[in-house]
Amino acid sequence: MNIPHDISQYNHHFKDYTELRVQENRVARISLTNGDVTGNVSSAQSGVSARVFKDGNWGFSSAPEFDDASVGRVVKSSTENVQFMNLKDTSRCGLILPDMMAEYEMDFSTKKPRENQKYWVDFAREVDGYIEKKFPELLSRNVVVAGTDMEKSLSTSDGSKSYSLTPRSFLVVTVAIEKDGNPVNLYELFGGLGQMEDNLLKPSDYFPKLDELVGRLKQKADGIFPKAGEQNVILDADLAGILAHEAIGHTTEADLVLGGSVAGDLMGQEVVSPLITLIDYANTFEGETCPVPVYVDDEGTPSKDTVIIKDGVLKSFMHNKESAQHFETQPDGNARAYAFSDEPLIRMRNTAFVPGTSSLEDMIASIDDGYYLTKSSNGQADSTSEFMFGIAMGYEIKNGKIGRAIKETTISGIAFDVLKTVDMISKEMSWSAGGMCGKKQWIPVGMGGPAIKCKVNIGGR
Amino acid sequence: MIQSDIANYCIEQLKKAGADKSQCAVSFSEQKELNVETGEMSLFRTTFDTNIGLSVIVDQKSGTVAINKTDTESIDDAVKKVMDMAQSSQPDEANDISPSQPQQSFSKGDEEPNMDKMYQRLDEFMDYVKTTHPTINMEAAIVDFSQSTSVFRNSNGVEFKTREGMYGFSNMFTAKDGKDTSSFNGMGISALNLDTPFIESGSAKRLLRQSIEQVRTKPVSEKFTGEIVVTPDCLGDFLGFITGDISDGKIISKTSIYKEKLNQQITDPRFTLHARPISDEITDGYFITDDGYTAENSTIIDKGVLKTHLLSLYGANKTGGQRAVNGGGAYVVDAGEKPKDEIIKSIKKGILLERFSGGRPSADGEFSGVAKNSYYIENGEIQYPISETMISGNIQEMFNNIGAISSDRIDFGYCIFPWISFKGVTVS
């Protein structure tokens, strides 16, 4: 579907506060399992949606067609929905949202000629062929080449207008080996912001990284069980990022605060080590574009960074217009929707701890007995900030040196307590670009950070 | 064009474009949704959508495209694209579509939502919570009605028509007393009608009551190996490892620990698991599989014996195994003999596991994770709600170490599960 860069011509349908969005999400995915093409899929989902606010209630409607008549229908349907709600409940009558104005266009599509499907099938096969030939001892190989484009255009009754095309693309390789009759696997994800042509240049670029991946898999297959209980650990960037997002970030989303999260009572207090500053970056970190850049959110609010924790002190929650009105503050552009048929929710964008001053080597050298945890498999957190992350890869640290690899495990803790134990933060920054966050809807997120040294609970028998 | 005409057009165009075999699914859907956000019912959504899924096989090479437009130009573009994708792929003799079957039509549920009733049920639920559980913060509660009509056709002459209307209710909440906060909790159900108040559905009442108790928790005092009682609300987290491990991905890649276990004992003989997508017992099942067969009910694990892998047509062709008669889901675990309260009374030292926040189990079934919204049990009595407590074990060992299966079960509409106690789990 052609997404116009400016859809304000349809504003004549608006009567009340209205957000109008036209959007297309395009997904392409090629999967190889042991050399066979087990997935060769493309999808495009597009349409128009309108959200209307009146007297404290919201009406929303969406439809797959996009023309003037369709816009008229979704605005009418949204208006009827809000009227239905207003007839039932007048208790929030008179509530007004803050006016926000923005005008921005951002297009991250490739400037190179687009490659055809055969090129990408062959790309995946070349990656797979390399692994098959070099590592015949593997039990299985799975290679995925995937890309997602989110293209959207927004116009609001406040006068905001924005257009964005934000693509992500990845090469994901999972390898498995048999050890004592049981499978052991490990994955690696390459890529991030941008279309495949910009991210995935040559299969051979990945060969050294694939050698390293299989090397780590073999270390893991010979890995030891970590000691259960509270341990000194270094969480590498991948883990620090997921801790920032899952365990702290979610508790500071204003809708979760209003839902009773533990952060609600902590504003202005020193909640973690003063070494820690935690920011939800809108689009740019130290002059570089973040993995999921947002310039104008889906309520038409211009995006800016949200400093959640500054030097250990809780400074801000993340807001949409309605929660900002409730907390008597301004929104920073955190209201985001995944599909054309989704309403904007309060979401993180690129959440990361700010780098410190230590070197990773010094951090490892400072631990006599502990673990260096490098890769997560999944993560969940709670309104209490209690978190759990799966650990897909890690090593023991003995007498200041990296030792043997460990088997898969989980770590857990109360994030606000764990982050009080942080005494070193590395100066290196690394972003993880493959994150998808689930909260009624899925949404792409960026996570990242330096490595942090802290104490966490390690699971195991 | 009506759906049948669209499906016919797609199959004809794919044939003209050179497809050896093809299938097409066309669906029109509408959803009405009332949302409570941070304690207030404040959003009413109406969404319309269409979906056309096209799959083709050319020279044993396959491709799949999905679009949500029904105009001829969009369909023609999609036909061109899917042909290009298939021709760009690699031949695989396992690619196939379902064979000719009698035409069938299926229908379930209301055709139109009762919006006033939806509002009334959600309002009544919120009133109940505010009145009887004032420390509960209802972060989100959603009631929706989804209705869809769809047509499935393939080039072997298969044609299935389906119409479904289904209500859903879900919620997420915490309790907050002063500065003390419980973990969040929540549940979801599917229903054909709104006859039952939401508070009486699924596990709503139990979870709300427990959340109030869970604002003040403590860790278990020592590491021990004991018995955990897994509630119906989180049994799926553990069963998911088994059902995932017997599905296409793991069986094809040979990384399943159950790949050679057909007709062998893989769990305690008291454990029986069914997939019943077309049973009256399961409200929210399905009529046809993604690869174009009418779904049938099946018993996956019968008294501990693995009776079937969950292979699709492709998975079966690829591995030489048998195609499953359904696509999994709609799970029903047979009830046991003791009421859950008696099971708890029989436990010397253990955990009542109400929610599990766990890492993805390793390929051999090893798992660990945090016991959420859960309780410490000692000498048959629930002692206190716990936090910062991890459990770990191995899922295949767990299902061979079942203590008891409860006679009482919870019907969520999309699955029916009992309480099951498992011995030999590490708690730390």
Interface residues (C-beta under 8 A of the other chain):
Chain A: M1 T33 N34 D36 V37 T38 N40 V41 S42 S43 A44 Q45 S46 G47 S49 G56 N57 W58 G59 F60 S61 S62 A63 P64 E65 S77 S78 N81 V82 F84 M85 K88 D89 R92 N116 Q117 K118 V121 R125 L139 S140 N142 A176 N182 P183 V184 N185 A228 G229 D255 L256 L258 G259 G260 S261 V262 G264 D265 S341 E343 S377 N378 Q380 D382 S383 T384 E386 M388 F389 G390 I391 K407 E408 T409 T410 S412 G413 I414 K440 N457 G459 G460 R461
Chain B: E37 T38 G39 E40 M41 S42 L43 F44 R45 T46 T47 F48 D49 T50 K61 S62 G63 T64 V65 A66 I67 N68 K69 K81 V82 D84 M85 A86 Q87 S88 S89 Q90 D92 A94 M115 Y119 D123 N137 M138 E139 A140 M172 F173 T174 A175 K176 K179 T181 S182 S183 F184 K223 D248 G249 I252 S253 K254 T255 I257 Y314 K318 S357 G358 G359 R360 S362 A363 D364 E366 S368 G369 V370 K372 S387 E388 M390 S392 G393 T426 S428
